[in-house]
Amino acid sequence: MEMAIGYFGDARLEKNGALIAQRVSERQAVCVRKLADDRSEQVKFRRFLSNEAVTVEEMVAHRARLVAAARSPIAGCRAESTPKPCWPMPARLP
């Protein structure tokens, strides 16, 4: 899955956001000190998070779009090779 957490109008911000998301995933932590390898990365992450262009709304919207695309009923399916749907079907009610 893509690690980006948003675009924020600047490719550098997008790159730093992807690095933070990757570190959170790898290290299972959200503390900036634990995510960074050294002091310069701590500063980079803090500057990213305090940037006015970086918003929670963009991060949430971006991840929601990725999840929605991944849950699409035709994502990853090849209709010509599968005679039945490859997504979970809801249980029928009596």
C-alpha positions as a printed Julia matrix, in Angstrom:
94×3 Matrix{Float64}:
   0.0     0.0     0.0
   1.14    3.51   -0.77
   2.73    5.29    2.2
   1.89    8.87    1.19
  -0.42   10.73    3.56
  -1.31   13.66    1.29
   0.05   16.14   -1.2
  -0.25   19.48    0.65
   0.62   21.48   -2.49
   4.36   20.68   -2.43
   6.31   17.59   -3.46
   8.77   18.05   -0.57
   5.95   17.98    1.96
   4.51   14.91    0.26
   7.92   13.19    0.5
   8.35   14.02    4.2
   4.8    12.88    4.94
   5.49    9.56    3.24
   8.66    9.14    5.33
   6.75    9.8     8.56
   4.03    7.33    7.57
   6.66    4.71    6.72
   8.38    5.18   10.08
   5.08    4.98   11.99
   4.34    1.72   10.19
   7.8     0.26   10.79
   8.32    1.37   14.37
   4.71    1.3    15.62
   5.23    4.63   17.37
   3.96    8.18   16.96
   6.52   10.03   19.08
   8.72   12.22   16.86
  11.83   11.31   18.85
  11.18    7.61   18.29
  10.4     8.06   14.59
  13.54   10.03   13.78
  17.0     8.51   13.41
  18.81   11.68   14.51
  18.29   15.29   15.57
  18.06   16.61   12.01
  15.18   14.22   11.25
  13.42   15.31   14.43
  13.63   18.9    13.21
  12.43   17.89    9.73
   9.44   16.0    11.13
   8.51   18.81   13.52
   8.71   21.39   10.73
   6.53   19.18    8.54
   3.9    18.74   11.24
   3.84   22.45   12.12
   3.6    23.61    8.49
   0.34   25.48    7.82
  -0.21   23.56    4.56
  -0.19   20.21    6.39
  -3.71   19.55    7.63
  -5.39   16.67    9.37
  -8.23   16.99    6.86
  -5.89   16.3     3.92
  -4.26   13.34    5.68
  -7.6    11.74    6.54
  -9.09   12.42    3.09
  -6.03   10.99    1.32
  -6.0     7.78    3.37
  -9.78    7.41    2.96
  -9.4     7.61   -0.83
  -6.72    4.9    -0.73
  -8.8     2.61    1.47
 -11.9     3.15   -0.67
  -9.93    2.29   -3.81
  -8.53   -0.85   -2.17
 -11.99   -1.99   -1.1
 -13.51   -1.53   -4.52
 -15.33   -4.71   -5.56
 -13.32   -4.9    -8.77
  -9.93   -4.07   -7.26
  -7.63   -6.99   -7.89
 -10.28   -9.09   -9.63
  -9.98  -10.59  -13.05
 -13.53  -11.24  -14.18
 -12.48  -13.47  -17.07
 -10.72  -15.96  -14.77
 -13.12  -16.12  -11.81
 -16.65  -17.43  -12.26
 -17.77  -16.06   -8.89
 -17.23  -12.63   -7.28
 -13.86  -12.22   -5.59
 -15.17   -9.9    -2.88
 -17.09  -10.96    0.23
 -20.82  -11.25   -0.37
 -23.19  -10.09    2.4
 -25.16  -12.79    4.18
 -28.74  -13.16    3.03
 -31.44  -12.29    5.5
 -34.3   -14.81    5.97
